[in-house]
Amino acid sequence: MLAPSSARLGHVQSRMRHPSVILNADAQMYVASVIKDHCHIRHWELEENAVRSNHVHVVVANNGAPPDMMLSQLKAYATRALRTAGLMPAGVPVWAEGGSTRYLWTPAEVAHACAYVREGQDVPR
């Protein structure tokens, strides 16, 4: 894990095109529910889901769908739901571009990722 760096923070912030979005508790619960529902509709097995104030972690068993498509759909459905519920105004970007689509090849890797999502969010790595 990298040590905190004001120079790195300044560099990252200077590259941002829009202000950061902070999800309040209602928005976090709503996004978690939307992710669960969308995975159910698509027959994707949701292994773990943690919606934080400024980012989301999801571990989904891949049923052959391309991971980039899964990520795009989850972000799009969550955005649409937030706007429809009045939890996010139109025209405000909710998510950063891209996201991690790591492959987890073994049950141990899946278990480790799920444990991190469930228990490791406020613990330094």
N, C-alpha and C positions, 0 to 999 in steps of 0.2 A: 504494500500500500504506500502511496506517495504521501509525504509529509505535506501539511497545508502550506500553500505558497500564495502570497498576495500577488506576486507577479503573474503566476499562472492563472489565478482567478481574474485578474485584470485583462489578460489576453483573451480568455474565454468570453468574458462579458463584452469585450469590444467586438467580437465576432457575431454576437447575437443581433438579429434583425428586429426582434420584438421583445417586450418585457417578459420576464419569467411569469408563469402561471402557477398559482398556489391553489390546490384543491382543498376546500374546507371539508369538514367531517361528512356533511351531507353528500357532497360531490364524490368523495372517496367511496362511501358506501354504495352510491348509485353506480359508479364505474365498475366496482367489484361485481355488482349484480348483473350489469349489462354484459360483462365479460363471461360470467357464468352462463347466462342465457344464450349468448351467441355461440359459445362452445357446445352447448346442448343442441341447439338448432343444427349446427354443422357436424354433429357427431364427433367432435374433438374431445378427447378425454382431458379435462382440466385437472392437472395434478396439484397445482398450488397457485395461489393468487394473492398478491399483496399490493394494495393501492395506497401509496404514500401521498404526502402533500405535494411533492414535486417530481414523482416518478412512479412507475408501475413495474412490478415483476410478475411474470406469468410463466408457469411451466406447463406446457401442453404436450401430450403424447401426439406425435404426428401420425396421421392415418394416410399419409401419402400426399397431403397437400403441401405445396411449396411454403417453407417458413416465411418468406418475404410476403407472400399473399396473406398468410394467417395474421402476421403483424399488421399489415395494412388494413385488413378487415376489422380487427379488434380496435385499432385506433379510430377508424372511420365510424364504426357503430357507437363507440363510446362518445365521440365528439357529437354525433347527431343526437344521441340521448341526452347529453348534458345541455345542448342548446334547446331541445324540445322541452325539457323540464325547467328551463329558465335558470339553470345553474351556471351557464356560460354564455356571454353575449355573442351574437353573430360577428364574424370578422376578426375575432381574436384567436390566433393560433393556439391550440391547446398543447400540442406535443412537439417535441424536437423532431427534426428530420431523422429518418432511419431508426435504428434500434438493434439490439442484439438478437441474433437468431442462431445461437449456439446449438450445436447438435450434442445430445447426451446419448452416448452409445450403449452404456451398460446400466443395469438397475442401480448399481452403486453411484454412478454419476447423477442419475435422476434423484436418488435419495439425498445426495449431498446438495444438489440444487434446491430441492424442496425444503430441506432443513435451513438453508441460507435464506430463502424467501420467507419462511415462517419465523425463524428465530434470529437471524443474523443481521437484521437491518440496522440496528443501533449499536452494533458491536464492531470495533475496528478489526479489519482482516489482517 
